[in-house]
Each structure stands twice: as C-alpha cells, then as structure tokens.
Amino acid sequence: MNKFARFSSQFSLLLALTTLLTACGGSDGNDGSPGEPGKPPAMTITSLNIIVDKVAVTDGIAQVDYQVSNQDDEAVVGIPSATFIAAQLLPQGATGAGNSSEWQHFTSETCAASCPGTFVDHKNGHYSYRFSTAYNGMNGVTFLNDATQRVVIKLGGDALADGTALPITNQHYDWQTSGNTLAYTRNLVTIETCNSCHSNLAFHGGRYNQVETCVTCHNSKKVSNPADIFPQMIHSKHLTGFPQSISNCQTCHVDNPDLAERQNWHRVPTMEACGACHTQINFPAGQGHPAQADNSNCVACHNADWTASVHGNEDQMAALAQFSPSISSASMDANGTVTVAVTLSNPATGTVYSESADKLKFISDLRVYANWGTSFDYSTRSARSIRLPESTPVTGSNGTYTYTISGLTVPAGTEADHGGLAIQGRVCAKDKVLVDCSTELAEVLVIKASHSYFDMSALSATGRREVISNANCASCHGDQQLNIHGARNDLAGQCQLCHNPNMQADATAANPSITSFDFKQLIHGIHTSQFAGFEDLNYPGKIGNCAQCHIKDAAGVSTVALPLNSAVQPLALNNGTFTSPIAAVCSNCHSSDTTHNHMMQQGAVFAGTKADATAGTETCAFCHGQGAVADILKVHPIN
C-alpha cells in the first residue's frame, strides 16, 4: 500500500462511518464524549513524536493513553509494535540514611504480533496500552501510591503496512496516582550532554537512546550485577579513555537549570557512586578509607561544598580569570623578523599589568610562535618562537611590551601573503589567586592559547582557512582543556603553525597518510585509532560524522565538502615523493586496495612526483562534490 492509498483508505473509512451514522434512524441518543481534534495523516515520516495524554490506574492496573505524530505534527496511524517499560522511583533516604533516590523496575512489555496486555490503535494517531497486570508485586516491587512513577514508550525500528520506515523513538512520562505535581524526581544528566561527545548514543541494538530509558532497567530490581546499575556502570565505563579530566564531574553533570537534581553529584555522596571511580577504596573493609558499612555518615566529611571543590575546577578558573595575554600589534621586515607587541591584562579587574612578563613572578611560562605563509599552510615545519619571561622587551610600558622574533622563512613571491602567530603560557596559583611561582604548594595552571594573523605591516583578519573549531573539540575534550606539548591547546589555529604539510610521512608504511604529523593527517589517524601510540583509542562518536570536528565556511558549507580548499597541500613522503591532496586526506580512513585503486582511476596520485601530485588531476568532486550523486555530505553520517 503506497502513501496515497493509505490516505485514500483512511478517508474512505471516515466517509463510510459518516454515511452510516447519518443513515441510522431513531433517536440520536446522548452526546458522546468530545473527541480529540483530528490531525491530518502523516505522508512522510523522518521522526516520531510521542505525547502521553494520561496514565490512569483501574483495579491496580495502569493504562497509558498517548498520541504519535511525525515531524510535521501529522498523525501516525498503524504503528505495528511498541514496548512499554514501567518503573518506580524511591526517594532519597528511602532505603537507608544517606542513600540516593533509586529506580525500581516493574516490567517491560512488548506488543507486536501478540501482546501481554491490551493494545489499542484508535486509528487517528491515538493509542492506548493497558498493562497485563497490576504493578504491585511485579518483579518483587511494592507499588507506592505517592511515589514517582515512570512509563517509557519505545517505538520504531519497524515499518507501517505500506513499508514506511519508523525511526526508533523513546519517550518517558513521569506521574503519580494522585495526579498531583511530582514531589521529587531524579533527573541528573541529559542525552544531549552525552551526545556532545557520543553523537547518537544508543544501546541494545539501537533500540534505547535516552538516559531516562536506561535508568528504568539498569537498577537493582532488574540487573543482577551491581556493576550494571546505572551510576556505577556509567562512572566505571568512563574511567578508561575519557578525553578530559575524569575528576571534573560537571563534564557530564552539567549545571543545567532544566534538571531538578543537577546538583545531586556533590550533594548526595554514596559508596556506590563514588566507589565506581575511586576503585582503590574498599569501604566496608576500610581499605583506602575509614571503614563504613553504609552511606549514613558520608556527608559528615564530604559535604556538598567540599565535594564540588575537589571535583571541579572553580578555584583554578578563578585564578586563570586574572590573567590574559594578547598580541596587540605585529609587523615583519624584509629579513623575516617579526615585531610583536604583547599586552598583559587582568580581566577580573579590567586593568593591565604594568610590568613586563620577565618581572611578573606568577608567570611560569609565556611564549609567542610565528610562521609565514597562511595560503599554503606555512613555509617551515617548525615555527619560530620566543620565551617572554626570559626576554627583555625591546620597548614598551604600562602593560604593552614589544619583542622581536627573527628567522622566518619568506619564499620569494609570497611577500603579500600572511603569517600566523600563537601565544601560550602557564601561571602559578593558590587559593583562587595568582601567586609567585616559588610559593609553597603553588599550582601551575595552563592558560588558553590563542592565535592571530598578520601581514608585513599589521595584524590582519585574513589568515589560514578555518577548518575546525575549539568549540567543536570542546564537545569531547573540554574548553581548550587538551594540552599538547605541555601548554598548546588552541587546536583551531595554533597547532598548524608546526603540524603542517612540511611534515613527512613514512613512505614504507602500508598507509603513509596515517604516519604524518601534518595536522589533518595526524588528527584523522589518532581518531581512527591508526596513529602509532593511539591504537587503543576508542572514539566515542560516529567516525564518519565529520561535523563532530569540522565547521562550516562563510557560505554555510562544511569544510569537509569537495572540492577541497585550494590551499590544501599534497602529502609529503620521506622518500621525496608526494600523494595528491584529496587522496591523502580520504585514505586516512578509506585505505583498502579497492578504494586506493578507485582513487587512482579518478586521477589520484600516490607516491608520485610533486608536479604530478599538484597537477589537479583528481576528479573526485565529479561524483563526491556538493550535490553530486555520491556527495560526501550525503554518504557520510554527518549530523
């Protein structure tokens, strides 16, 4: 049955019913209950929306009434299967002093060819499901009238009778039998936070993709292994390979005002949750911690403020907010010497530091890097640099001091091009303030690095093309929290000053592309677990979702799209040969002999001369360019 036939069938049914009712003689009878306003039937379905109208309990058995619509708020009729999960939330302290709130699983019932309970499709986008029996006693759980109850509806993964595929959808609904506003909840994290790193996180064959669904089953009344209870399971799974500081709980427990229990992570410490990370502790045995049999006394030592302080970075951020270096001017002479003015300010007070970096004792390190040639990804493999704490300024006063960086390589004919600059550093802090680095117990903190561009005469807004952003990297690594080589964390523009096409790949490797330290090759190799030393890296998202890292250009087109920017250089191999640009990038992931041969048939050059590798013979964009039959933006799972 096609979509038109489905619509015609529904219309004919309504017309027949109208005719039948009109033709009936005798009394009209009493007025019926007002029906739900009808919605037009869905013709296309790319997403499903579930709205629970109510849950009612009769004779102890719950019935959930709900409606399903598509992305255009049109009624979806004829859904062939559904799963209904029920759980109950015990409040904090219900199972013992100091214990956190806890979900209790009642049942999971699936309706398809058969149904444990009673499933009704009202043929207008409205559905009802009456559970098979009363909750009370199910799975050994006593139903509590005043407790928060949850029903989860899972739809999709199958198709309507006409073949229209239904996307998998989970929706939860929390309620209590009194009908009053819920007295308590347990909403700690959101799936959106999880997906900032994991893309479209889903489990058990992709059927379940919401945190609220996971907790209805991963609790002590459903799973036999305590390690599979949700808090313990999630904490322990993130101990290995977590891409930023594991001690910063707010990476996942984001301070989201929409979450009623967002502060639970530091207000309700328990052996179960804390022990999932602090695995060296055996609480009952008193190993690594004073012996304790239960959670009743946890908060006596680990109060909310203390727990938040040691599991966050508020003190460090307060100190870092007191120092900000910036490049305020730059120019270069014909000999490749850059003159750079650096301003050191205190954003917390809105003032500048009157002394230069070599006089400020809280500065542990402060460096400026420079390289030339943004239109061809820089002239040398290593940027020139200067350490400001070890340098006397050439000129300056009142917070702005001038330095020179010599030795930049300016290839003939590139004098009208631009150069790149980056500034990075470390400062010393204690008790939320910057202190002399010789201070006892002073902590060395890394500042946020930054980059800028310049031409021969001044700073410039024009520079190297933008391909990724620090904001995108932050979705997994935190806001410039990934510090490479000690203090380099501006992944968007700093790293490329050295990690550029002047780096050479290993010509003897099976896939030379993933051996190069050129930034684009390096990043692809690391995130696909192919680069040496990163074989055990488990990328948490979909590796083909290029938008996880890549940004869109000024025209709104992803920087992964073909054709590539003309500034992209070929891959240099250490035997003097080169691989053409598109082939070098794509073979980071597509490295089989079949794809290798396919690329060569389309003009790619592997390990050829530089002239051949830069001749522009690659015709990849004909099929894989924007709007083409196999557009990269379409064939990759890009969100």
Salt bridges, closest charged atoms under 4 A:
ASP53 OD2 - HIS126 ND1 3.64
ASP73 OD1 - LYS39 NZ 2.94
ASP121 OD2 - LYS123 NZ 3.81
ASP162 OD2 - ARG6 NE 2.79
ASP174 OD1 - ARG150 NE 2.68
ASP255 OD1 - ARG262 NE 2.83
ASP315 OD1 - LYS432 NZ 3.86
ASP358 OD2 - LYS359 NZ 3.63
ASP365 OD2 - ARG367 NE 2.83
ASP365 OD2 - ARG426 NH1 3.74
ASP377 OD1 - ARG464 NE 3.15
ASP377 OD1 - ARG465 NH1 2.72
GLU390 OE2 - ARG387 NH1 3.83
ASP479 OD2 - LYS448 NZ 2.37
ASP490 OD2 - HIS451 ND1 2.55
ASP518 OD2 - LYS520 NZ 2.76
